[in-house]
């Protein structure tokens, strides 16, 4: 019975098992090595691999969520400029033209025509409410920038996750195909031994069952890779994106600083959520000042100049042109507002208390997330070391089992189990390495330090 071939060659050709270092290849059957080599060559012949930094540059010009946040930040600057106009002169022009018919006893009937125009200006000399509004607008600009930084960090995480998801799916497909190839060789060996009478039909059926299972796993891995590729393509606005794998030998960056408290302290200072909550508290405090300014006087400088021309047939009319000019100051002082100002002040004081509690909640939440991210990275790094040791042990166990099978002290199922254990360990090891890299980015995000420059550090561990 001949093993069936993959039905999705276009996907199989993109599966590069980067999780397998050269040292692990020596323990694989020759057929499995050939399968891995074929997959690697097919991948190398495809699209040119792209680094994480290159794809991030593409995503910044395509991702709708990030572009929306950037537009929102830009709009905040124009909104602040509108507030600046409150303390600047306002100049207006007016024009009028009237026609009037009148009937006056004794005097008689007549009419008058009036044409005139004026230009007026007002310049605020003292207005506490305007000053507070301008200060709030400046804080709003900083708040929008904090939101933009949050969106930028979110884009970095989403892109990195999609990037390494594709690599993990490629590795999973590669190890699945290599496992199926090794099982195929074991199935052929069991058939030959059964034909010459040195093995039972049980060995053949066990190998056939394991082969059928590996085929189902291969189909699932192909579909998972296709799904992950679609997600990455959608994020960067390109098709057939080919991410670079990890450089071999794999050298994961260490976590620095190695203690959790410096990360928590950095989060309290740098995290956009904390910064946003602090700005919201500052705006709430300014709102109290703004409410208290509701019963304070305002002082404006005013000036106007105008002219009018009067004509008509009325006997009471003195035709001619007149002009006027005015320069002065105007004082407005609310004496009684019906309690509106005092109640507004009480409202803003309560809202300030809410903003203060929101700031405390933001700090506590960020500290918790940062601690969880730190210990998560520590755990993942320990898992990588454990899986590296397990990979080495699994290779030795497979070699010993294969030798035992040749001399008759091991059965076919033992070899199949040893092969499965090795390939599963190598797949899990590759996934754990990618999780460490993502976890390190999430740690920097949790501490508020994540920036596009961190992608350059990750590019250093990718294949050239």
RAGIPE-V532820 format. One record per residue. N is the residue number from 1. SS is DSSP state (A for helix, B for strand, O for the rest). PHI is phi in radians with two decimals (NA if undefined). Layout:
BEGIN
((N:SS:PHI) (N:SS:PHI))
END
This chain:
BEGIN
((1:O:NA) (2:O:-1.56) (3:O:-1.17) (4:O:-1.31) (5:O:-1.64) (6:O:-1.03) (7:O:-1.51) (8:O:-2.10) (9:A:-1.11) (10:A:-1.13) (11:A:-1.45) (12:A:-1.04) (13:O:-1.21) (14:O:-1.75) (15:O:-1.68) (16:O:-1.91) (17:O:-1.32) (18:O:-1.26) (19:O:-1.31) (20:O:-1.73) (21:O:-1.24) (22:A:-1.00) (23:A:-1.13) (24:A:-1.45) (25:A:-1.26) (26:O:-1.13) (27:O:-1.58) (28:O:-1.50) (29:O:-1.06) (30:A:-1.05) (31:A:-1.12) (32:A:-1.17) (33:A:-1.07) (34:A:-1.13) (35:A:-1.14) (36:A:-1.12) (37:A:-1.12) (38:A:-1.13) (39:A:-1.11) (40:A:-1.09) (41:A:-1.16) (42:A:-1.10) (43:A:-1.18) (44:A:-1.12) (45:O:-1.46) (46:O:-1.48) (47:O:-1.17) (48:O:-1.14) (49:O:-1.15) (50:B:-2.11) (51:O:-1.41) (52:A:-1.12) (53:A:-1.14) (54:A:-1.09) (55:A:-1.24) (56:A:-1.16) (57:A:-1.06) (58:A:-1.23) (59:A:-1.15) (60:A:-1.11) (61:O:-1.73) (62:O:-2.24) (63:O:-1.11) (64:A:-1.18) (65:A:-1.11) (66:A:-1.20) (67:A:-1.10) (68:A:-1.11) (69:A:-1.14) (70:A:-1.17) (71:A:-1.13) (72:A:-1.11) (73:A:-1.13) (74:A:-1.16) (75:A:-1.14) (76:A:-1.11) (77:A:-1.16) (78:A:-1.22) (79:A:-1.16) (80:A:-1.16) (81:A:-1.11) (82:A:-1.12) (83:A:-1.17) (84:A:-1.04) (85:A:-1.19) (86:A:-1.12) (87:A:-1.81) (88:O:-2.03) (89:O:-1.11) (90:B:-2.10) (91:B:-2.05) (92:B:-2.40) (93:B:-2.11) (94:B:-2.30) (95:B:-2.45) (96:B:-2.60) (97:B:-2.59) (98:B:-2.32) (99:B:-2.21) (100:B:-2.28) (101:B:-1.86) (102:B:-2.46) (103:B:-2.25) (104:B:-2.02) (105:O:-0.99) (106:O:1.27) (107:O:-1.21) (108:B:1.99) (109:B:-1.75) (110:B:-2.87) (111:B:-2.66) (112:B:-2.45) (113:B:-2.12) (114:B:-2.23) (115:B:-2.29) (116:B:-2.71) (117:B:-2.82) (118:B:-2.67) (119:B:-2.24) (120:B:-2.20) (121:B:-2.46) (122:B:-2.40) (123:B:-2.28) (124:B:-1.17) (125:B:-1.68) (126:B:-2.62) (127:O:-2.71) (128:A:-1.09) (129:A:-1.06) (130:A:-1.12) (131:A:-1.08) (132:A:-1.18) (133:A:-1.06) (134:A:-1.13) (135:A:-1.12) (136:A:-1.13) (137:A:-1.11) (138:A:-1.12) (139:A:-1.14) (140:A:-1.14) (141:A:-1.12) (142:A:-1.10) (143:A:-1.13) (144:A:-1.13) (145:A:-1.17) (146:A:-1.12) (147:A:-1.12) (148:A:-1.15) (149:A:-1.13) (150:A:-1.07) (151:A:-1.12) (152:A:-1.14) (153:A:-1.14) (154:A:-1.11) (155:A:-1.13) (156:A:-1.04) (157:A:-1.17) (158:A:-1.10) (159:A:-1.17) (160:A:-1.09) (161:A:-1.08) (162:A:-1.13) (163:A:-1.08) (164:A:-1.33) (165:A:-1.12) (166:A:-1.13) (167:A:-1.08) (168:A:-1.12) (169:A:-1.17) (170:A:-1.09) (171:A:-1.12) (172:A:-1.11) (173:A:-1.16) (174:A:-1.10) (175:A:-1.19) (176:A:-1.13) (177:A:-1.19) (178:A:-1.12) (179:A:-1.12) (180:A:-1.12) (181:A:-1.13) (182:A:-1.13) (183:A:-1.17) (184:A:-1.07) (185:A:-1.13) (186:A:-1.20) (187:A:-1.12) (188:A:-1.11) (189:A:-1.13) (190:A:-1.12) (191:A:-1.17) (192:A:-1.12) (193:A:-1.15) (194:A:-1.20) (195:A:-1.15) (196:O:-1.59) (197:O:1.49) (198:O:-1.71) (199:O:-2.56) (200:O:-1.63) (201:A:-1.14) (202:A:-1.05) (203:A:-1.03) (204:A:-1.15) (205:A:-1.22) (206:A:-1.12) (207:A:-1.16) (208:A:-1.13) (209:A:-1.11) (210:A:-1.19) (211:A:-1.14) (212:A:-1.06) (213:A:-1.13) (214:A:-1.14) (215:A:-1.15) (216:A:-1.10) (217:A:-1.16) (218:A:-1.13) (219:A:-1.08) (220:A:-1.11) (221:A:-1.17) (222:A:-1.09) (223:A:-1.16) (224:A:-1.12) (225:A:-1.12) (226:A:-1.06) (227:A:-1.10) (228:A:-1.15) (229:A:-1.16) (230:A:-1.06) (231:A:-1.09) (232:A:-1.19) (233:A:-1.04) (234:A:-1.14) (235:A:-1.23) (236:A:-1.80) (237:O:1.27) (238:O:-2.30) (239:O:-2.09) (240:O:0.94) (241:O:-1.18) (242:O:-2.10) (243:B:-1.27) (244:O:-1.35) (245:O:-1.53) (246:B:-1.27) (247:O:-1.21) (248:O:-1.93) (249:O:-1.27) (250:O:-1.31) (251:O:-2.25) (252:O:-1.37) (253:O:-1.19) (254:O:-1.39) (255:O:-1.46) (256:O:-2.37) (257:O:-1.22) (258:O:-1.52) (259:O:-1.93) (260:A:-1.35) (261:A:-1.10) (262:A:-1.02) (263:A:-1.17) (264:A:-1.13) (265:A:-1.09) (266:A:-1.13) (267:A:-1.11) (268:A:-1.15) (269:A:-1.64) (270:A:-1.96) (271:O:-1.14) (272:A:-1.04) (273:A:-1.16) (274:A:-1.18) (275:A:-1.07) (276:A:-1.13) (277:A:-1.15) (278:A:-1.15) (279:A:-1.15) (280:A:-1.10) (281:A:-1.16) (282:A:-1.08) (283:A:-1.15) (284:A:-1.13) (285:A:-1.15) (286:A:-1.14) (287:A:-1.14) (288:A:-1.11) (289:A:-1.06) (290:A:-1.15) (291:A:-1.15) (292:A:-1.17) (293:A:-1.32) (294:A:-1.13) (295:A:-1.94) (296:O:-1.71) (297:O:-1.26) (298:B:-2.18) (299:B:-2.29) (300:B:-2.20) (301:B:-1.60) (302:B:-2.22) (303:B:-2.68) (304:B:-2.70) (305:B:-2.51) (306:B:-2.69) (307:B:-2.56) (308:B:-2.56) (309:B:-2.15) (310:B:-2.00) (311:B:-2.60) (312:B:2.68) (313:O:-1.91) (314:O:-1.20) (315:O:-1.19) (316:O:-1.50) (317:O:-1.71) (318:O:-1.97) (319:O:-1.08) (320:B:2.66) (321:B:-2.00) (322:B:-2.23) (323:B:-2.42) (324:B:-2.60) (325:B:-2.48) (326:B:-2.51) (327:B:-2.44) (328:B:-3.08) (329:B:-2.21) (330:B:-2.16) (331:B:-1.95) (332:B:-2.16) (333:O:-2.44) (334:O:-1.14) (335:O:-1.61) (336:O:-2.63) (337:O:-2.03) (338:O:1.25) (339:O:1.54) (340:A:-1.12) (341:A:-1.19) (342:A:-1.10) (343:A:-1.26) (344:A:-1.14) (345:A:-1.08) (346:A:-1.07) (347:A:-1.10) (348:A:-1.18) (349:A:-1.12) (350:A:-1.13) (351:A:-1.18) (352:A:-1.13) (353:A:-1.10) (354:A:-1.09) (355:A:-1.11) (356:A:-1.14) (357:A:-1.18) (358:A:-1.08) (359:A:-1.14) (360:A:-1.08) (361:A:-1.13) (362:A:-1.11) (363:A:-1.11) (364:A:-1.15) (365:A:-1.12) (366:A:-1.14) (367:A:-1.08) (368:A:-1.13) (369:A:-1.07) (370:A:-1.14) (371:A:-1.09) (372:A:-1.09) (373:A:-1.14) (374:A:-1.11) (375:A:-1.24) (376:A:-1.12) (377:A:-1.13) (378:A:-1.02) (379:A:-1.14) (380:A:-1.13) (381:A:-1.11) (382:A:-1.15) (383:A:-1.11) (384:A:-1.05) (385:A:-1.08) (386:A:-1.15) (387:A:-1.22) (388:A:-1.09) (389:A:-1.15) (390:A:-1.15) (391:A:-1.10) (392:A:-1.08) (393:A:-1.15) (394:A:-1.15) (395:A:-1.13) (396:A:-1.11) (397:A:-1.14) (398:A:-1.13) (399:A:-1.07) (400:A:-1.16) (401:A:-1.17) (402:A:-1.09) (403:A:-1.14) (404:A:-1.11) (405:A:-1.18) (406:A:-1.17) (407:A:-1.62) (408:O:1.60) (409:O:-1.71) (410:O:-2.21) (411:O:-1.77) (412:A:-1.04) (413:A:-1.10) (414:A:-1.11) (415:A:-1.16) (416:A:-1.06) (417:A:-1.14) (418:A:-1.17) (419:A:-1.13) (420:A:-1.06) (421:A:-1.10) (422:A:-1.13) (423:A:-1.17) (424:A:-1.11) (425:A:-1.13) (426:A:-1.16) (427:A:-1.13) (428:A:-1.14) (429:A:-1.14) (430:A:-1.07) (431:A:-1.09) (432:A:-1.13) (433:A:-1.12) (434:A:-1.13) (435:A:-1.12) (436:A:-1.11) (437:A:-1.14) (438:A:-1.14) (439:A:-1.08) (440:A:-1.15) (441:A:-1.19) (442:A:-1.15) (443:A:-1.13) (444:A:-1.17) (445:A:-1.15) (446:A:-1.09) (447:O:-1.58) (448:O:1.33) (449:O:-1.85) (450:O:-1.18) (451:O:-2.59) (452:O:-1.01) (453:A:-1.11) (454:A:-1.16) (455:A:-1.20) (456:A:-1.14) (457:A:-1.16) (458:A:-1.21) (459:A:-1.06) (460:O:-1.15) (461:O:-1.68) (462:B:-1.58) (463:O:-1.11) (464:O:-1.36))
END
